[in-house]
Amino acid sequence: MEVLARLAKTIESRQGADVKKSYAAKLFSRGKSKCAEKFGEEAIEAIIAAAKGNRKNLTEEAADVLFHMLVMLTACGVSLDDVMKELQRREGTSGIEEKRARATG
Ligand SMILES: N=c1c2ncn([C@@H]3O[C@H](COP(=O)(O)OP(=O)(O)OP(=O)(O)O)[C@@H](O)[C@H]3O)c2ncn1[C@@H]1O[C@H](COP(=O)(O)O)[C@@H](O)[C@H]1O
């Protein structure tokens, strides 16, 4: 978790940085749609690794997914803290129960 929080801070600090020196800055400079597209590409690569049952490859692709998700969130003005708060709000509520409440409510 500490690594993810540190990475989020590093990524935030790359906004407006030199695109020749920072990959995150390069993505930001291409706009939020491009950041979202890259996240989608990495997610698909993770899906393929999972389907193939390749644990090493899936671990690497999952790291790419998390990195690109943080870039996308930052580009859209959503912080990791915002997402953590949403997860915290959901803590203790079963997904099954939540879905049932949505269907009936
Ligand atoms: N965790 C990562 C990380 N994971 C993946 N990547 C990069 O994500 C890219 C994905 O590769 P692709 O082939 O899909 O993309 P590409 O072909 O380079 O780009 P496109 O032309 O397709 O847009 C590679 O360049 C990887 O190096 C990362 N780049 C940076 N980080 C972290 O982010 C920090 C800030 O990085 P910079 O912004 O580069 O300073 C670094 O210190 C790292 O901790």
The ligand as a MOL file (V3000), in Angstrom:
LIG
                    3D

  0  0  0     0  0            999 V3000
M  V30 BEGIN CTAB
M  V30 COUNTS 44 47 0 0 0
M  V30 BEGIN ATOM
M  V30 1 N 5.5690 2.0160 -12.5310 0
M  V30 2 C 5.8890 2.6010 -13.5750 0
M  V30 3 C 5.6170 2.0310 -14.8640 0
M  V30 4 N 5.0340 0.8780 -15.2250 0
M  V30 5 C 5.0440 0.8620 -16.5810 0
M  V30 6 N 5.6360 1.9840 -17.0620 0
M  V30 7 C 5.8980 2.3460 -18.4610 0
M  V30 8 O 4.7270 2.1260 -19.2070 0
M  V30 9 C 5.1070 2.0050 -20.5830 0
M  V30 10 C 4.2110 0.9810 -21.1960 0
M  V30 11 O 4.7700 0.5290 -22.3630 0
M  V30 12 P 3.9810 0.4580 -23.7210 0
M  V30 13 O 4.8400 -0.3010 -24.6260 0
M  V30 14 O 2.5920 -0.0300 -23.4870 0
M  V30 15 O 3.8540 1.9800 -24.1260 0
M  V30 16 P 4.7710 2.7730 -25.1350 0
M  V30 17 O 4.9210 2.0180 -26.3940 0
M  V30 18 O 6.0380 3.1520 -24.4460 0
M  V30 19 O 3.8730 4.0690 -25.3500 0
M  V30 20 P 2.8180 4.3470 -26.5030 0
M  V30 21 O 3.6170 4.8520 -27.6610 0
M  V30 22 O 2.0750 3.0740 -26.7720 0
M  V30 23 O 1.9250 5.3830 -25.8920 0
M  V30 24 C 6.6000 1.6740 -20.6110 0
M  V30 25 O 7.3020 2.7870 -21.0980 0
M  V30 26 C 6.9280 1.4590 -19.1340 0
M  V30 27 O 8.2350 1.8470 -18.7800 0
M  V30 28 C 6.0050 2.7380 -16.0130 0
M  V30 29 N 6.6030 3.9630 -15.9620 0
M  V30 30 C 6.8370 4.4910 -14.7560 0
M  V30 31 N 6.5100 3.8510 -13.5600 0
M  V30 32 C 6.7410 4.5140 -12.2530 0
M  V30 33 O 6.4260 5.8860 -12.3790 0
M  V30 34 C 7.4980 6.6810 -11.9050 0
M  V30 35 C 7.5550 7.9500 -12.7270 0
M  V30 36 O 7.9500 7.6150 -14.0510 0
M  V30 37 P 8.3120 8.7670 -15.0990 0
M  V30 38 O 7.1010 9.5790 -15.2920 0
M  V30 39 O 8.7770 8.0790 -16.3420 0
M  V30 40 O 9.4100 9.5640 -14.4320 0
M  V30 41 C 8.7370 5.7890 -12.0500 0
M  V30 42 O 9.7070 6.1550 -11.1180 0
M  V30 43 C 8.1810 4.4210 -11.7330 0
M  V30 44 O 8.1330 4.2470 -10.3210 0
M  V30 END ATOM
M  V30 BEGIN BOND
M  V30 1 2 1 2
M  V30 2 1 2 3
M  V30 3 1 2 31
M  V30 4 1 3 4
M  V30 5 2 3 28
M  V30 6 2 4 5
M  V30 7 1 5 6
M  V30 8 1 6 7
M  V30 9 1 6 28
M  V30 10 1 7 8
M  V30 11 1 7 26
M  V30 12 1 8 9
M  V30 13 1 9 10
M  V30 14 1 9 24
M  V30 15 1 10 11
M  V30 16 1 11 12
M  V30 17 2 12 13
M  V30 18 1 12 14
M  V30 19 1 12 15
M  V30 20 1 15 16
M  V30 21 2 16 17
M  V30 22 1 16 18
M  V30 23 1 16 19
M  V30 24 1 19 20
M  V30 25 2 20 21
M  V30 26 1 20 22
M  V30 27 1 20 23
M  V30 28 1 24 25
M  V30 29 1 24 26
M  V30 30 1 26 27
M  V30 31 1 28 29
M  V30 32 2 29 30
M  V30 33 1 30 31
M  V30 34 1 31 32
M  V30 35 1 32 33
M  V30 36 1 32 43
M  V30 37 1 33 34
M  V30 38 1 34 35
M  V30 39 1 34 41
M  V30 40 1 35 36
M  V30 41 1 36 37
M  V30 42 2 37 38
M  V30 43 1 37 39
M  V30 44 1 37 40
M  V30 45 1 41 42
M  V30 46 1 41 43
M  V30 47 1 43 44
M  V30 END BOND
M  V30 END CTAB
M  END
